[in-house]
Amino acid sequence: KLTSLALQPVITPELVQGRVHLKCSYSPLSPEPPVQYRVFWSRLSSPGKREQVHHETTPQSFSYVEMDGANLRLGDTVFCTVTAVRRGTAEQQSLPEDSKGFYAGIKFLPESLEIAEDGKEHVLTVLSTVPIACPGQDDSCKITLQLSTEDLGSQVPGPPDIALSACQVDLLPEPCWGSSCAAATVTLTAVTDFAQDGNRGSRISAEPVAPRDLLWRAYTPRDVKVTVRDLPTGNCYSFTDPHIITFDGWRYDNYKIGTFLLCHSESRAFEVHVRQWDCGSHRSATACNCGVAAQ
C-alpha cells in the first residue's frame, strides 16, 4: 500500500462542447515511477446507498463524466472516489479517497425559513449548481422557473400564508463561482391576515418552464418549507351609541355628532374615520355610527 496520499478529490461543474459535465480533480503524485489513477463515479441512489455510474483508469489528474440525463440526472448527489496506482517492481496502491457529495441542480438559499406576520421582506436566492447550456443558435441561454406557493395543511385551511414578489425567475448563464453557476432572487413576505390561525406551514415549489435542454425536462427541484409565526392582531371597537374600546382596552363613550378620526398609525399610511349621526330621542341625546372610511 502507498501511505495516505491526500489526493483530495473535488468535483466542479463545467460546460464541455456545450454539454454539462462534472470534473473530478485531485492532487497529482510525482510521476516517478509512472502513476495511474482509478476514478469511480457514483450517485446517491437512496439515503446512505451509492450506485456506480462510471469508472476509468487515467494518468491525468482529472476525470470527466457527462450529466447525460440518464446515468446522471439533475437532482443527483454525485461522488468521485480516486485510488492512485504506482507500478514498479511491485504494484502499490493508495487507499481510495472520496470527494464531498456534489448536488447537481437547483438550490434555494436558505433551504428553509421561519418568518413572522410582521410585513418584513425576506430574500430567497434561487441558484443552479450546474452551468446553463445554450441548446440552439439563438440567444435562448436561460432556464425559466415557475414559482408557486402552497399551504401545507393547518388547523384553519386557506390560501398560503406567504406571498412572493415574482411568479417566475430566469436563470441566466454566468461563470461558476463556489456552488453557483446561475442565480436569481425573489422576495418573500408573510401575509398579514388579521386571523389568529396559529403557526402555519407553506411551501414554495419551482418548475422549469418548457426547457429546450433535455437535461432539464424531467427535473423538479426540491421545495422550500416556510413556517409563518402567527402574531396577535390588535383590535379596537366602536359600537352602539358609540362605546369605544381602544387597542389597549381603554373604554369611553362619544355621544357627539360629526366625523372623527377613530384610528391613525404613526408608522404607515393607515387611518380610519368614522361618521356619527343623531339617533337619540327628545329625552336622551345620543349618536350612532352611520359611516366609516379607511385609508
C-alpha positions in Angstrom: 0.0 0.0 0.0 1.0 3.6 -0.6 0.6 5.7 2.5 -2.4 8.1 2.7 -1.7 10.5 -0.1 -4.1 13.4 0.4 -5.3 13.2 -3.2 -8.3 15.4 -2.1 -10.6 14.9 -5.0 -13.0 17.8 -5.7 -16.0 17.9 -8.1 -16.6 21.0 -10.1 -19.2 21.6 -12.9 -18.1 22.6 -16.4 -19.5 23.0 -19.9 -17.7 20.9 -22.5 -18.7 21.5 -26.1 -22.0 22.9 -24.9 -22.9 19.9 -22.7 -22.9 19.8 -18.9 -20.0 17.7 -17.4 -18.7 17.2 -13.9 -14.9 17.3 -13.4 -13.2 15.4 -10.6 -9.8 17.0 -9.9 -7.2 15.6 -7.5 -3.6 16.3 -6.4 -1.2 14.5 -8.6 1.7 12.4 -7.3 5.3 12.7 -8.5 5.4 10.7 -11.8 8.4 8.5 -10.8 7.7 5.7 -11.3 4.6 6.2 -13.5 1.3 6.7 -11.6 -2.2 6.0 -12.8 -5.5 6.9 -11.1 -8.6 4.7 -10.8 -11.6 7.0 -10.7 -15.1 5.7 -9.7 -18.1 7.9 -10.2 -21.2 7.2 -8.2 -24.6 8.8 -7.3 -26.7 8.7 -4.2 -29.5 6.3 -5.1 -31.1 6.2 -1.7 -30.0 7.6 1.8 -26.7 6.0 2.6 -26.5 4.0 -0.6 -24.5 4.7 -3.7 -24.8 3.4 -7.2 -21.7 3.4 -9.5 -22.3 5.1 -12.9 -18.8 5.3 -14.5 -15.2 4.4 -13.9 -11.9 4.9 -15.7 -8.2 4.5 -15.2 -6.2 7.5 -16.3 -2.7 9.1 -16.0 -4.3 12.5 -15.8 -5.0 14.3 -12.5 -8.7 14.8 -13.5 -11.6 12.8 -14.9 -14.8 14.0 -16.6 -18.3 12.5 -16.6 -21.3 13.9 -18.5 -24.6 14.8 -16.9 -26.5 13.0 -19.7 -30.0 12.8 -18.1 -29.8 9.0 -18.0 -26.9 7.8 -15.8 -26.5 11.2 -14.1 -29.6 13.5 -13.8 -30.4 16.8 -12.2 -31.2 16.3 -8.6 -28.4 13.7 -8.1 -25.8 14.0 -5.4 -22.6 12.8 -7.1 -19.3 11.5 -5.7 -15.9 10.6 -7.2 -13.6 8.1 -5.5 -9.9 8.1 -6.5 -7.2 5.5 -5.9 -3.6 6.0 -7.0 -1.7 3.1 -8.5 2.1 3.0 -8.9 3.6 0.3 -11.0 7.2 -0.5 -10.3 8.8 -3.8 -9.2 5.6 -4.4 -7.3 2.2 -2.6 -7.7 1.5 -0.1 -5.0 -2.0 1.2 -4.4 -3.2 4.0 -2.2 -6.3 3.9 0.0 -9.4 5.2 -2.0 -10.4 8.8 -1.3 -13.9 10.2 -1.6 -14.8 13.7 -2.8 -17.6 15.5 -1.0 -21.0 15.0 -2.4 -21.8 17.4 -5.2 -25.6 18.3 -5.6 -26.4 18.9 -9.2 -29.5 21.0 -9.7 -31.4 23.9 -8.2 -30.8 25.1 -4.7 -32.8 27.6 -2.6 -30.9 29.6 0.0 -31.9 29.5 2.7 -33.2 25.9 2.4 -36.0 26.6 4.9 -37.4 29.7 6.6 -39.2 30.8 9.7 -40.8 34.2 9.3 -43.4 36.3 11.2 -46.5 38.2 10.1 -44.7 41.5 10.5 -44.6 42.8 6.9 -40.8 42.3 6.6 -39.4 41.1 3.3 -37.1 38.1 3.2 -34.7 37.4 0.3 -34.8 34.0 -1.2 -32.0 33.1 -3.6 -32.6 30.5 -6.4 -29.4 29.1 -7.9 -28.2 26.4 -10.3 -25.1 24.4 -9.3 -24.6 23.4 -12.9 -24.0 25.6 -16.0 -26.9 26.7 -18.1 -26.3 25.4 -21.7 -27.4 27.0 -24.9 -29.1 24.3 -26.9 -29.8 26.4 -30.0 -28.1 29.1 -32.1 -30.2 31.9 -30.8 -29.9 33.8 -27.5 -32.1 31.4 -25.5 -29.5 30.8 -22.8 -31.7 30.7 -19.8 -33.8 28.5 -17.7 -37.2 29.9 -16.6 -38.6 28.6 -13.3 -42.3 29.0 -12.5 -42.7 29.6 -8.7 -45.8 28.6 -6.8 -46.9 28.6 -3.1 -49.0 26.1 -1.3 -50.5 25.7 2.2 -49.1 22.6 3.9 -52.3 21.9 5.9 -53.2 23.6 9.1 -56.0 23.8 11.6 -57.6 26.6 9.6 -57.5 25.7 5.9 -57.0 28.5 3.5 -54.6 30.1 1.0 -50.9 30.1 1.6 -49.6 32.3 4.4 -46.8 33.7 2.1 -46.6 36.0 -0.9 -43.8 36.2 -3.5 -42.6 39.3 -5.3 -42.5 37.3 -8.6 -44.2 34.2 -10.1 -41.2 33.3 -12.2 -37.5 33.8 -12.3 -34.9 33.5 -15.1 -31.6 31.8 -14.5 -29.0 33.2 -16.9 -25.6 31.7 -17.5 -22.7 33.2 -15.6 -19.2 31.8 -14.7 -19.5 29.2 -12.0 -18.3 30.5 -8.7 -18.5 28.5 -5.5 -21.6 26.4 -5.8 -23.4 28.8 -8.1 -23.4 28.8 -12.0 -26.6 31.0 -12.3 -28.7 32.8 -9.6 -31.8 34.9 -9.2 -33.5 36.4 -6.1 -37.1 36.8 -5.1 -38.6 38.4 -2.0 -40.9 36.7 0.3 -43.4 38.2 2.8 -45.8 36.6 5.3 -49.4 37.6 4.6 -50.8 39.7 7.4 -54.2 38.1 7.6 -55.6 39.5 10.9 -56.6 36.0 11.9 -55.4 34.0 14.9 -54.7 30.9 12.9 -51.6 29.6 14.7 -48.2 28.9 13.2 -48.7 27.7 9.6 -46.5 25.9 7.2 -46.3 26.7 3.5 -44.0 25.6 0.7 -42.5 27.2 -2.4 -42.2 25.0 -5.5 -40.2 25.6 -8.7 -40.7 24.0 -12.1 -38.7 24.6 -15.3 -41.0 26.2 -18.0 -40.7 24.3 -21.3 -37.0 23.8 -21.2 -35.3 23.1 -24.5 -32.4 21.4 -22.9 -33.2 17.7 -22.4 -31.3 17.6 -19.1 -34.0 19.9 -17.5 -37.1 18.3 -18.9 -37.9 15.7 -16.3 -36.5 17.7 -13.3 -38.5 19.1 -10.4 -36.4 21.0 -7.8 -36.8 20.4 -4.1 -39.4 22.5 -2.3 -38.6 25.2 0.3 -40.5 24.9 3.6 -41.6 28.1 5.1 -43.1 28.4 8.6 -45.1 31.5 9.4 -45.3 32.5 13.1 -48.7 34.0 13.9 -48.6 37.4 15.5 -51.6 38.5 17.6 -53.7 41.2 15.9 -54.7 44.4 17.6 -58.4 45.1 17.8 -60.4 48.3 18.6 -64.1 48.8 18.6 -66.8 51.5 18.2 -70.3 50.1 18.7 -73.9 51.1 19.6 -74.3 54.7 20.8 -70.7 54.8 20.3 -69.0 52.9 23.1 -65.3 52.8 22.2 -62.7 50.3 23.3 -59.1 51.2 22.3 -56.3 48.8 21.2 -55.0 48.7 24.8 -58.5 48.0 26.3 -59.4 51.6 27.4 -63.1 52.3 27.3 -65.0 55.5 26.8 -68.2 56.9 25.2 -68.5 59.5 22.4 -72.1 60.8 22.0 -71.1 63.7 19.7 -72.4 64.2 16.1 -69.7 64.6 13.4 -66.8 63.0 11.7 -64.0 61.7 13.9 -60.5 60.2 13.4 -61.0 56.8 15.1 -57.6 55.4 14.5 -54.3 56.6 13.0 -51.0 54.8 12.5 -47.8 56.7 13.2 -45.6 54.2 11.2 -47.6 53.7 8.0 -50.2 55.3 5.8 -53.3 53.9 7.6 -56.2 55.6 9.3 -59.9 55.1 9.9 -62.5 57.9 10.1 -66.0 57.4 11.5 -69.1 59.4 11.0 -71.7 59.6 13.8 -75.2 60.9 13.5 -78.1 61.7 15.8 -80.1 58.6 16.6 -81.5 59.6 20.1 -84.8 60.8 21.3 -86.1 64.0 22.8 -85.2 62.7 26.3 -81.7 61.4 25.6 -79.2 62.8 23.1 -77.1 60.1 21.6 -75.3 59.3 18.4 -74.7 56.2 16.3 -72.1 55.2 13.7 -73.5 55.8 10.3 -70.4 55.7 8.1 -66.8 54.6 8.0 -63.8 55.3 5.7 -60.5 53.6 5.9 -57.2 54.5 4.1 
